[in-house]
Each structure stands twice: as C-alpha cells, then as structure tokens.
Amino acid sequence: MTRRIISFPKQIVFFTVIVCILSGCPIMPTIHYSAIQADFNRGDYQKVDNELSDVKIQALDPKLQFNAYTLKAFSEWQIGKYAEAKQTAATAMTKPGLVAGPRDKFFMSILPTLVTSDELTTKYQKLTAPRQITMQTYKNDYESGYKRVVTSLKDAYSQAPADVPDSSLHYARCQRKHALMTWREIMNNIWNGTDFNSEESMNLREEARDRAAKDIQATSIGDEIKKEEKYPCPEAKALITAQATQ
C-alpha cells in the first residue's frame, strides 16, 4: 500500500513532464539551452551554430534570448561565418523586448568591428610571403578598414556604460592592440613595387604610418600599442560563458 502511495505521485510527475515537453512548456527550451551552453563551453562552435536557429532562440525564455544570440554570433565568428555573425549581432541589438546583460550587450556592440578586423587580417595573411604590397593596394584594401576598427574599439570602451565590467573593457582594448599591431605590420610591408629597401619605399612606409597616427589622433601607432599593452587580455568566451550561466 505504501509503495502505491509513493509511486502514484511519481507517475503523475513523470507524465506531467512528458506532456509539458510535448506541448512546448518552457522546461523544454531551458533544458535544450543548457545543452547548448555545454557545447559552447567545450568550444563546439559548429554545433552551437547549427542548434541555435532563430526559431529555437525565439522559443527560449525572453531572458535567455539575447544571450543565445550572443553564443550564436560568437560561434559564427569563430567558424568564419563573418557575414552571418554580423547579421546575428544586428538582430540581437535591434530586436525589441530582449533582456541583455551588460557584458553580452557590450560584446555584441563590438562584434561587427571584431569581425571586420578578422576579415582584414585574413585578407593580409592570404598574401604570398613576404606579403609586400604597394601603396595603392594598402589604400584600397586596408587603410580605411583599420582606421574604422581602431577608432570604433576605442570609442566602445571609452563610452561604455558604467555597468560594463572592466574585464569586457580590457578585452576591447586587447583586440584594439592586436588590430594596431597588424595594421603596423601591413604598413611596414609597403614598397614601390621594385625595391623594398629603396629610399622611395621607406618614404612610402613612413607616409602611411604618419597618416595612420594622424587619422586616429595619436603620436604614433607604436605609442597606441603601448597604451593598450598595460591592460590584461581576458578570453572572450570566458566572459560570455560567465554571463550565460548566471
């Protein structure tokens, strides 16, 4: 008799959970999202991207949706789906009714800039070594892009809301440092197309560096790098993971 009294409520709970899952109760998306978080923490970005469709994100609790978009955008970025990552970030930042934590919101605000920085770096790294470029190629392919990246990241951490933690600001500074370093490397590989060590080539490189410093209102690119080197470089995934599991 006692066994029946204990067993009966358990059966009710079991069947109630099954019915709730089948009928679309919030418990199903929450359990699903926990699994996605685990995939993200393991670095399985392809799986996270595959699982987090827009339909599934909208089925989540509204309090989780912005973070879900963040995990998806980050994953798209990591697997090289640059255009999709930018679009996902734009969707999250403009969609009404989403609840965004300060870390996630700040990260998503700078993600398009981070993607652009990676696009520029990837383009440069695909060049055949020693990756020497003419001034015209530099102007066409890199100059304005790096100016936007470096300026945008500085604006982001300089104008961030007070509730954005220092770790997020440090991350933006670190990414700006990396962009500055790559930008400087590219400028240091400018030549006249004939003789890399000629006076003309050296003057072209100096011209590019001076113009870059002026464009970002700095004494030099090297000085800007030194300013950013004072700050630690936290891992972006760790920042997002912390927000996701709160």
Secondary structure in CASP SS format (residue, H / E / C, confidence):
PFRMAT SS
TARGET T0000
AUTHOR 0000-0000-0000
METHOD secondary structure of the structure
MODEL  1
M C 1.00
T H 1.00
R H 1.00
R H 1.00
I H 1.00
I H 1.00
S H 1.00
F H 1.00
P H 1.00
K H 1.00
Q H 1.00
I H 1.00
V H 1.00
F H 1.00
F H 1.00
T H 1.00
V H 1.00
I H 1.00
V H 1.00
C H 1.00
I H 1.00
L H 1.00
S H 1.00
G C 1.00
C C 1.00
P C 1.00
I H 1.00
M H 1.00
P H 1.00
T H 1.00
I H 1.00
H H 1.00
Y H 1.00
S H 1.00
A H 1.00
I H 1.00
Q H 1.00
A H 1.00
D H 1.00
F H 1.00
N H 1.00
R C 1.00
G C 1.00
D C 1.00
Y H 1.00
Q H 1.00
K H 1.00
V H 1.00
D H 1.00
N H 1.00
E H 1.00
L C 1.00
S C 1.00
D H 1.00
V H 1.00
K H 1.00
I H 1.00
Q H 1.00
A H 1.00
L C 1.00
D C 1.00
P H 1.00
K H 1.00
L H 1.00
Q H 1.00
F H 1.00
N H 1.00
A H 1.00
Y H 1.00
T H 1.00
L H 1.00
K H 1.00
A H 1.00
F H 1.00
S H 1.00
E H 1.00
W H 1.00
Q H 1.00
I C 1.00
G C 1.00
K C 1.00
Y H 1.00
A H 1.00
E H 1.00
A H 1.00
K H 1.00
Q H 1.00
T H 1.00
A H 1.00
A H 1.00
T H 1.00
A H 1.00
M H 1.00
T H 1.00
K C 1.00
P C 1.00
G C 1.00
L C 1.00
V C 1.00
A C 1.00
G C 1.00
P H 1.00
R H 1.00
D H 1.00
K H 1.00
F H 1.00
F H 1.00
M H 1.00
S H 1.00
I H 1.00
L H 1.00
P H 1.00
T H 1.00
L H 1.00
V H 1.00
T H 1.00
S H 1.00
D H 1.00
E H 1.00
L H 1.00
T H 1.00
T H 1.00
K H 1.00
Y H 1.00
Q H 1.00
K C 1.00
L C 1.00
T C 1.00
A C 1.00
P C 1.00
R C 1.00
Q C 1.00
I E 1.00
T E 1.00
M H 1.00
Q H 1.00
T H 1.00
Y H 1.00
K H 1.00
N H 1.00
D H 1.00
Y H 1.00
E H 1.00
S H 1.00
G H 1.00
Y H 1.00
K H 1.00
R H 1.00
V H 1.00
V H 1.00
T H 1.00
S H 1.00
L H 1.00
K H 1.00
D H 1.00
A H 1.00
Y H 1.00
S H 1.00
Q C 1.00
A C 1.00
P C 1.00
A C 1.00
D C 1.00
V C 1.00
P C 1.00
D H 1.00
S H 1.00
S H 1.00
L H 1.00
H H 1.00
Y H 1.00
A H 1.00
R H 1.00
C H 1.00
Q H 1.00
R H 1.00
K H 1.00
H H 1.00
A H 1.00
L H 1.00
M H 1.00
T H 1.00
W H 1.00
R H 1.00
E H 1.00
I H 1.00
M H 1.00
N C 1.00
N C 1.00
I E 1.00
W E 1.00
N C 1.00
G C 1.00
T C 1.00
D C 1.00
F C 1.00
N C 1.00
S C 1.00
E H 1.00
E H 1.00
S H 1.00
M H 1.00
N H 1.00
L H 1.00
R H 1.00
E H 1.00
E H 1.00
A H 1.00
R H 1.00
D H 1.00
R H 1.00
A H 1.00
A H 1.00
K H 1.00
D H 1.00
I C 1.00
Q C 1.00
A C 1.00
T C 1.00
S C 1.00
I H 1.00
G H 1.00
D H 1.00
E H 1.00
I H 1.00
K H 1.00
K H 1.00
E H 1.00
E C 1.00
K C 1.00
Y C 1.00
P C 1.00
C C 1.00
P C 1.00
E C 1.00
A H 1.00
K H 1.00
A H 1.00
L H 1.00
I H 1.00
T H 1.00
A H 1.00
Q H 1.00
A H 1.00
T C 1.00
Q C 1.00
END
